[in-house]
Amino acid sequence: MSFWGEGATQPKLAVKNMQTLGAIDKIEFYNLNISALSNDCVIAPNTEGSSIANIEITSCTIENYRGIVRVRKVNGESSLKLNIDDCIIRNLGTKSTSNYYGIVQTDGAVKSVIINMMNSTFANPGGTSASLLRVDKADNSISVIRNCTFYNLVDKDALVRGAKGSLTVENVLFAGSNTFQIFYDDKTLPASLNWSKVYRTSDLTVSKPGSTSTTALSYSSSQLFPNASSSTDVLDLTFGADIPNEVKIIGDPRWNK
């Protein structure tokens, strides 16, 4: 099943808690502005027997949802593969004062989870803190995050919760002026960790890092992204003109102009 947009301006698509009556292999979204009508998720299987094995989201803007993928009450033996590439995800949870669901939350409903997030930006969520990748109770999880920017997260948001398998994070920038947790807690940490070229702005505090480390830049988030505060309708995290090239190559490549 494919939802496909053409043209320089992304066509708008509004969906609410998509689920299937049975098992399907793939749902794909391409070049779309996927915007919420209410406080819901994009995809949220919530009936016995409903499962989606592969979800691909490419070159899309996703905004104003409570979460992107939340999986509940599906066949407990099922698997999920989520690929996100060249996307902007923003304003999740802004329609509610409760917690938002982040990028993916499996609620223990699947046994195997593979997440690939590349060349993308996650910015300006609302509500109370959440875990961006929550895959607890999955027997096997593989998560890969490359060339991504995380901006202005909710205080004490966590990158990962419950990842028992492997986690790869490479060329990633965390920016903001609050506290961000790498792991939700120290009870469940990845068995395999590949962590390199991970940076944070000077005004961001990182907690619960496990065995990871982030390199502090000598720039605050407002110095890196001077247009961010005025970019309400269209997110603009273009690096400032005085930022050196070796910094501009960090994170989502779309902002290196």
N, C-alpha and C positions, 0 to 999 in steps of 0.2 A: 504494500500500500504506500503510495507516494503522494506528497503534497509539494508541488513544484511551482516556484515563482520565476518569472522572467523579467528582465529589464533592470535599469540602473536603480529605480525606486522599488524597494521591496513591497510586493503586494501584502495586504493585511489579511491575517487569518486569526479567527477567534475560535478556540476550542476549549472544552471544559471536561476535565477528568476522563479522558479517552480510555475506553477499555473494550475488550472483545468478548464475544460470546463463547469463543473457544481459543485454541492455540493458533497463532500466526507467526510466520518467520520474521517479517521485517516491517517496520514503519519508518519512512524516510521523509524528512523535511529539508527543503533547499531554498535559499534566497527568499525568505519570508519574514515579515514582521508579525510575530506571534504574540498577541496581546490579550490579556485576561479581561473578561467581562465581570468577573466576580472573584472572590477569594478562594481560588481553586488551584489545581495542578494542571499541567498540560496533559500528562498521561498518568492514570491512576487505576490500574486493574484492581478490582475489589470484589471479585466473585470467584467461587471455586471453579477451576477449569479454565479460567481466563489467563492467558500468558502471551507475552510478546518477547520473542527470543532476541531480536536485534532492533535497536533504535538508533538511527543516524540523523544527526542534526548538523547541517552544514550551511555556512554563510547566512545565518539567521540572526535576527534580533528577538530576544525573548524578554518580555517586560510585564511587571505588575501581577504576576502569579504568586501564589503562596509557595509553590515549589515546581520543579520541572517533572521529575518522575518519582512517584510514590507507589510502591507495589505492596498490596495486602491480599491475604486470603486466596492466593493462587496455588496451583499445584506445587507442593513443597519440594518436589524433585526438579523443578524447572530451573533454567539458567537465564541470565540477562547479560547482554552486551550493549553498552551505551557508548557511542562515539559522538563527541562534540568537537567540531573543527571550524575555525574562522567565525566565531559567534560573539555577540555581545549579550550578556545576561545582566539585566539591571532591574532595580526596584522590586525585587521579590519581597513579599511580606508587607509592602507599604499600605495595603488595604486592610490590615488587621493589626491589633495591638498584641495578638498572641504570637507564639513563635512561628517562624516560617520553616519550610521543609528542605531548603537548600537545593542542591543539584539532583541528588538521588537519595532516596530513603527506601530501604527494602523491607523493614519491619520483620525481618526473619522469614520472609515468604519465599525466598529463593535460596538454593544451595550454592550456586556458583555465580559470581558477579565479575564482569570485566568492564572497566571504565577507562576510556581514553579521552582526555581533554587536551586540545592543542590549539595554539594560535588564537586564544580567546580571552575575553575580559569578563570578570564578574564584579559588579559595582553597585553600590548604594542600596543594600537591602534595608528593610525596615523590621518592625516587630522586635521581639526579644531574640536572644542568641540561638543559633542552630549549628548543626554539624553539616558542612557542605556535602561531604561524601559520607553517608551513614549506611554501612553495610554489615552491621552487627548481626550475629547468628548465621551468617553465611559460612559454610565450611571452607570455601575457597574464594579468595578475592584477589584480583589483580587490578591495580589502579596506576595509571600513568598520566602525569600532568606535565606538559612541556610548553614552553614559550607562552606563558599565560600571565595576566596581570589581575590582581585582586585589590580592589580599591574601596576604601571607606566602608569597611565591614562593621557589623554590629559588635559592640564591645563583648568580648569573650566568645565570639564565634570560634568554632573549631574547624580545621580543614578536614580531619578524618575521625570517624568513630567506628570502632569495631573491625578494623581491617586486620584479619589474621594472616593473610597471604603476603603478597608483595606490594610495595609502594615505590614508585619512581617519580621523583620530582626534579625537574631540570630546567634551568633558565626561567625562573619564576620570580615575580616581583610582588611583594605585599606592601601596600601603601595605605596610610591613614594615620590618625592621631589617637588611637585607643589601644586596647590590648587584644591580641589575637592568639588563639591557642592552636598549636600544630595538631595535638592529639586531644581528644575529649577527656581522656583520663589515661592513667598509666597501667591499667589493668589489661588491656588488649592492644598490643603493639604488633606491627607487621613482623612476620618471621624473616622477611627479606626487605632491606631498605636500600634504595639507590637514590642518593641525595646530592645534587651538585648545582652550583651556580644559582643559589637561592638568596635573594636580597630583600631588604626591608628599608623603608624610609627612616630617617633619623627620628621622627616623631612617633613611630610605632613601637609598641612593646610586644615581645613574643614570649609566651609562657607555655608550659608543658611541652617542651620540645623533644622529650625522649632523648635519643642519641643524635638528633639533628642539630645543625647550627645554621643561622642565617647571618649574612654579612650586612652590617649596617652601612648604608650610604651616607655621604656627608650632606645630603639634601633632604629637606622635609617634603611631604606630599604636595604642599602648595607651591614649593619651588620647582618640583619636577613637572607639575601639571598646572600651569597658571590659568588655563581656561576652564578648569573643572568646575569651579564654583558657579560659573555662569552658564554651564551647559546643562540646562534642565530638560528641554525637549529632545535634544540630540547630545549624547554623551561625547565629550571631547577631552581626551586625555593625551593630546599631543604634547610631546615634551617641549619645555621652554627652549628658546633659541640659544641660550647660554649653556645648556646641558651638553657635556662632551659626548662624542659618538660612542665611547666605550660604555656609557650608561644607557644611551638610547637603544642599544641592542638588547637590553634586558626586558623580558616579559613579552607581551603581545606585540608582534612586529607592526601592527597597523598604526601604532602611535609614533613610530620612527619616521617622521616626515621631513 
